[in-house]
């Protein structure tokens, strides 16, 4: 079981944490939301919470709660630039369907 970051995502996270001046890594998770059932949660982590699973990817710590790992196992988080837009993209092999707006998914 693992979750990874692309080199681009790891560099973006590391640079943001350095500019921010604090933080130990990135926290990923899922929550019930949207028309398809689940939505991704993404935040910078300042500490490790009880029960967090920890992965190291390209020098960046990724923290995930055990329940979310069920839905995120095998996921690669990428940071992409498309024209004038840029942002994180979840490459999740577990997704069966996603809503039309791209905000939620189900497995």
C-alpha positions as CSV (number, residue, x, y, z in Angstrom):
1,X,0.0,0.0,0.0
2,X,1.4,3.4,-1.0
3,X,0.7,6.8,-2.2
4,X,3.4,8.8,-4.1
5,X,4.1,12.2,-5.4
6,X,5.5,13.0,-8.9
7,X,8.8,14.9,-9.0
8,X,6.8,18.0,-10.0
9,X,4.4,17.7,-7.0
10,X,7.2,17.0,-4.6
11,X,9.1,20.1,-5.7
12,X,6.0,22.2,-5.5
13,X,5.2,21.0,-1.9
14,X,8.8,21.4,-0.8
15,X,9.0,24.9,-2.1
16,X,5.7,25.9,-0.5
17,X,6.7,24.5,2.9
18,X,10.0,26.4,2.6
19,X,8.3,29.7,1.8
20,X,5.7,29.0,4.6
21,X,8.5,28.5,7.1
22,X,6.9,25.5,8.8
23,X,5.4,22.1,8.1
24,X,6.4,18.5,8.0
25,X,4.7,17.5,4.7
26,X,1.4,17.0,3.0
27,X,-1.8,15.4,4.4
28,X,-4.1,13.6,1.9
29,X,-7.5,12.2,2.6
30,X,-11.0,11.7,1.3
31,X,-14.4,13.0,2.5
32,X,-18.0,12.3,1.7
33,X,-19.0,15.0,-0.8
34,X,-20.3,15.8,-4.2
35,X,-22.6,14.0,-6.6
36,X,-20.3,10.9,-6.9
37,X,-19.8,10.3,-3.2
38,X,-16.2,11.2,-2.4
39,X,-13.9,14.2,-2.7
40,X,-10.2,14.6,-2.1
41,X,-8.8,16.5,0.9
42,X,-5.4,18.1,0.5
43,X,-3.6,20.3,3.2
44,X,-0.2,21.0,4.4
45,X,0.6,19.2,7.7
46,X,2.3,20.8,10.6
47,X,2.3,17.7,12.7
48,X,1.6,14.0,12.6
49,X,-1.7,12.9,14.0
50,X,-2.4,9.7,15.9
51,X,-3.0,6.9,13.4
52,X,-1.5,8.7,10.4
53,X,0.3,6.5,7.9
54,X,3.5,8.0,6.6
55,X,5.0,7.7,3.2
56,X,8.1,9.4,1.9
57,X,8.1,10.4,-1.8
58,X,11.0,12.3,-3.5
59,X,12.0,13.7,-0.1
60,X,8.5,14.9,0.9
61,X,6.4,13.3,3.7
62,X,2.9,12.3,2.8
63,X,0.5,11.6,5.7
64,X,-2.8,9.7,5.3
65,X,-5.4,8.4,7.7
66,X,-5.9,4.6,7.5
67,X,-9.6,5.0,6.3
68,X,-8.6,7.2,3.4
69,X,-5.8,4.9,2.3
70,X,-8.5,2.4,1.3
71,X,-9.5,4.8,-1.4
72,X,-6.1,6.3,-2.2
73,X,-3.9,3.2,-2.4
74,X,-1.8,3.4,-5.5
75,X,-2.5,7.0,-6.1
76,X,0.1,9.4,-7.5
77,X,-0.3,13.1,-6.8
78,X,1.0,15.2,-9.7
79,X,1.4,19.0,-10.1
80,X,0.5,20.1,-13.6
81,X,0.6,23.3,-15.6
82,X,-1.9,23.5,-18.5
83,X,-1.8,26.8,-20.2
84,X,-2.5,29.5,-17.6
85,X,-3.8,27.0,-15.1
86,X,-1.8,24.9,-12.6
87,X,-2.7,22.6,-9.8
88,X,-2.6,19.2,-8.2
89,X,-4.0,16.2,-10.1
90,X,-4.8,12.9,-8.5
91,X,-3.9,9.9,-10.6
92,X,-6.0,7.3,-8.7
93,X,-6.3,3.8,-10.2
94,X,-9.2,3.0,-7.9
95,X,-11.7,5.5,-9.4
96,X,-14.6,3.9,-11.2
97,X,-16.6,7.0,-11.9
98,X,-16.2,10.8,-11.5
99,X,-18.8,13.5,-11.7
100,X,-18.9,15.8,-14.7
101,X,-17.4,18.8,-12.9
102,X,-14.4,16.6,-11.6
103,X,-15.0,17.5,-7.9
104,X,-16.0,14.1,-6.7
105,X,-15.5,10.4,-7.5
106,X,-16.5,6.9,-6.4
107,X,-14.6,3.6,-6.2
